[in-house]
Amino acid sequence: MTAMRTQDAKTSLRGIMKRSFGALSVLLIFALSACSSQNRATTPKEVRNLAGTPRAEEARKKAEKRLRSIVDAYDKKTPLTLALVTLEDVCSGGTAKQLFFPNGDDQYKVRCSLHLTAYYGADPHHLGDVLDGIFTAGDHFATNGSPGGTIPFNHDFYRKRLVSYYQGHGPNPSGSSTTAPSQILGSSQSLSWDAIREPHRKLVQEPAPCPKADTPSVRCRHEPPDRTVADIRKQHGMVFKLELPVTDYFEVSKKGEVLVG
């Protein structure tokens, strides 16, 4: 009887060991799978290599050229005078496989984005005429068609009233109890300017300093490098700030497929 019990105990122990080994094998396979190229995070070296490929460089130049054409249009077609451009170009690596609370960052190997902001000088004594000139240029582009919405601000109902207000011919279009408007928003752009009317004076701020460069995965430039918003204001009287949306110009999936660019 004792021998049978001993044999049963050995059999039960072998069963437990088999089940434990099976579970351990599953965990080991899962761990190895997590280390595969499609499930692990992209290393900084891989990001730099991918950001420096000919395909990425071509996409980068194309995106930058398009954004700069918008910046230049405001300088050439409106009363604004271009004085400073800031450029931020960042390529980031995808994260490891996200089992909980996924946000999609584990689906790409690398993603490169470009952000341009332009600062212009303008005459504060003729702000209404300056805005009118900007909206006239917007009328032109709206009529003739402009790829990417070069200047999307035209003479709509609100902006006509905004011009009249700053020319001294009408009330504040946002309401008599509100501060003087100092920003207009479009579907793809934001244009703001120094709020110079007392007592709600609010000025355009200086751009943030550049982070440490790590070309080609991180680029940042101020053009010209020593120009400040305060300098522009001192020279022209007031500052306008044009902020363009962040543009994703190059993206590679974890499977190695080029999704953007």
C-alpha positions in Angstrom: 0.0 0.0 0.0 2.8 2.3 0.9 4.6 1.5 -2.4 1.5 2.4 -4.4 1.2 5.7 -2.5 4.9 6.4 -3.2 4.4 5.7 -6.9 1.3 7.9 -7.1 3.3 10.7 -5.5 6.1 10.3 -8.1 3.6 10.4 -10.9 1.9 13.5 -9.6 5.2 15.2 -9.2 6.2 14.4 -12.8 2.9 15.8 -14.0 3.5 19.1 -12.0 7.0 19.3 -13.5 5.7 18.8 -17.0 3.1 21.5 -16.6 5.6 23.9 -15.1 8.1 23.2 -17.9 5.3 23.8 -20.5 4.4 27.1 -18.9 8.1 28.1 -18.7 8.5 27.2 -22.4 5.5 29.5 -23.3 7.0 32.3 -21.3 10.4 31.8 -22.9 8.9 31.8 -26.4 7.0 35.0 -25.6 10.2 36.6 -24.3 12.1 35.7 -27.4 9.2 37.0 -29.5 9.3 40.3 -27.7 13.0 40.6 -28.6 12.3 40.3 -32.3 12.8 43.3 -34.6 9.0 43.9 -34.9 8.4 44.0 -31.1 11.4 45.7 -29.6 12.0 49.4 -29.4 14.2 51.1 -32.1 17.7 51.9 -30.9 19.1 55.4 -31.3 21.7 54.0 -33.8 18.9 52.5 -35.9 17.0 55.8 -35.8 20.1 57.7 -37.1 20.7 55.1 -39.8 17.1 55.3 -41.1 17.0 59.1 -40.8 20.1 59.3 -43.0 18.8 57.1 -45.9 18.4 58.6 -49.3 14.7 58.1 -49.1 14.4 60.0 -45.8 16.7 62.8 -47.1 14.5 63.2 -50.2 11.3 63.3 -48.2 12.9 65.8 -45.8 14.0 68.2 -48.6 10.5 68.0 -50.2 8.7 68.7 -46.9 11.0 71.6 -46.0 10.7 73.2 -49.4 6.9 73.2 -49.2 6.8 74.7 -45.7 9.4 77.4 -46.7 7.3 78.3 -49.7 4.5 79.2 -47.4 6.8 81.2 -45.1 8.2 83.1 -48.2 4.6 83.8 -49.6 3.8 85.9 -46.5 7.0 87.8 -47.0 6.4 88.4 -50.7 2.6 88.8 -51.0 1.7 90.6 -47.7 2.9 93.7 -45.9 4.8 91.5 -43.4 8.6 91.4 -43.5 10.3 88.0 -42.8 12.9 88.4 -40.0 13.4 85.0 -38.3 12.6 81.3 -39.1 13.0 78.5 -36.6 13.2 74.9 -37.8 12.8 71.7 -35.7 13.4 68.4 -37.4 13.2 65.3 -35.2 13.2 61.6 -36.0 12.0 59.3 -33.2 12.1 55.6 -32.8 9.1 53.4 -32.1 8.6 51.8 -28.7 8.6 48.2 -27.7 5.4 46.2 -28.1 2.7 47.8 -25.9 0.5 45.1 -24.3 -1.4 47.5 -22.1 -2.8 51.0 -23.1 -1.3 51.0 -26.7 -1.1 54.3 -28.4 0.4 53.2 -31.7 4.0 54.1 -31.0 4.9 50.4 -31.2 3.7 50.2 -34.8 6.6 52.2 -36.5 10.3 51.8 -36.5 11.0 55.5 -37.1 9.0 58.6 -37.6 10.4 62.0 -38.8 8.6 65.3 -38.3 9.3 68.8 -39.3 8.1 72.0 -37.6 8.6 75.6 -39.0 7.7 78.8 -37.3 8.3 82.2 -38.9 8.5 85.7 -37.3 7.8 88.9 -39.2 8.1 92.6 -38.6 5.2 95.0 -39.2 4.1 98.6 -38.7 2.0 98.9 -35.5 0.5 102.2 -36.6 -1.2 100.6 -39.6 -2.2 97.2 -38.2 -5.6 97.3 -39.9 -3.9 97.8 -43.3 -1.4 95.1 -42.5 -4.2 92.6 -41.8 -6.1 93.8 -44.9 -3.1 93.1 -47.0 -2.8 89.6 -45.5 -6.4 88.8 -46.2 -6.2 90.2 -49.7 -3.3 87.8 -50.4 -5.5 85.0 -49.0 -8.3 86.1 -51.3 -5.9 85.7 -54.3 -4.8 82.2 -53.3 -8.4 81.1 -52.5 -9.5 82.2 -56.0 -6.5 80.8 -57.9 -6.0 77.7 -55.8 -3.0 77.1 -53.7 -1.5 73.6 -53.0 -1.4 73.1 -49.2 -3.3 76.3 -48.5 -0.5 78.8 -48.8 -2.3 81.7 -47.2 -5.7 80.4 -45.9 -6.8 83.7 -44.3 -9.1 85.7 -46.6 -11.8 88.4 -46.1 -14.5 86.3 -44.5 -17.2 88.0 -42.4 -15.2 88.0 -39.2 -11.9 89.2 -40.8 -13.6 92.0 -42.6 -14.9 93.3 -39.2 -11.4 92.7 -37.7 -9.9 95.0 -40.4 -12.5 97.6 -39.7 -11.9 97.4 -36.0 -8.1 98.0 -36.4 -8.7 100.7 -38.9 -10.9 102.5 -36.4 -14.2 102.0 -38.3 -16.0 99.4 -36.3 -16.4 97.6 -33.0 -14.4 94.7 -31.7 -15.6 91.7 -33.7 -15.2 89.4 -30.7 -17.4 91.6 -28.5 -17.1 94.8 -26.7 -16.3 93.1 -23.4 -13.4 91.1 -24.8 -9.7 92.0 -25.3 -8.5 93.1 -28.7 -8.0 90.1 -31.0 -4.4 89.1 -31.6 -4.7 85.7 -33.3 -6.4 84.1 -36.2 -6.6 80.4 -36.7 -7.0 78.4 -39.9 -7.3 74.7 -40.6 -3.5 74.4 -41.0 -2.0 77.6 -39.7 -1.9 80.0 -36.7 -1.1 83.7 -37.1 -0.7 85.8 -34.0 0.7 89.2 -33.3 1.7 91.6 -30.6 -1.3 92.8 -28.6 -0.3 96.4 -28.3 -3.5 98.0 -27.1 -3.5 98.9 -23.4 -4.4 97.6 -20.8 -4.1 94.1 -22.4 -0.7 94.3 -23.8 0.7 90.9 -24.7 3.7 90.3 -26.8 4.9 87.5 -29.0 7.4 85.4 -27.0 11.0 84.4 -28.0 11.3 81.0 -29.5 12.7 78.2 -27.4 16.4 77.5 -27.6 17.5 74.6 -29.8 18.2 71.2 -28.2 21.5 69.5 -28.8 21.8 68.5 -32.4 22.2 64.9 -33.4 22.2 65.0 -37.2 20.3 63.5 -39.1 17.9 62.4 -36.3 17.7 65.8 -34.6 18.1 69.1 -36.3 17.3 72.6 -35.0 18.1 75.9 -36.5 17.3 79.6 -36.0 17.8 81.6 -39.1 19.6 83.9 -38.6 21.1 82.3 -35.5 21.6 85.5 -33.5 18.2 87.2 -34.4 15.7 87.6 -31.6 12.0 88.6 -31.4 13.0 91.7 -29.4 15.3 92.7 -32.3 12.5 92.4 -34.8 10.2 94.5 -32.5 12.8 97.2 -32.1 13.4 97.4 -35.8 9.8 97.2 -37.1 7.6 98.2 -34.1 5.7 94.9 -33.8 6.0 91.2 -34.4 3.8 88.6 -36.2 4.3 84.9 -35.6 3.2 82.3 -38.2 3.1 78.8 -36.8 2.8 75.9 -39.3 1.6 72.5 -38.3 4.0 69.7 -37.5 4.5 67.7 -40.7 5.3 64.0 -40.6 7.4 63.4 -43.7 9.0 60.0 -43.3 7.8 56.9 -41.4 8.8 53.2 -41.6 6.7 50.5 -40.0 8.1 47.7 -37.8 7.9 45.5 -40.8 10.2 47.7 -42.8 7.5 49.2 -45.0 7.8 52.9 -45.8 4.4 54.3 -44.8 5.2 58.0 -45.4 7.8 59.5 -47.7 
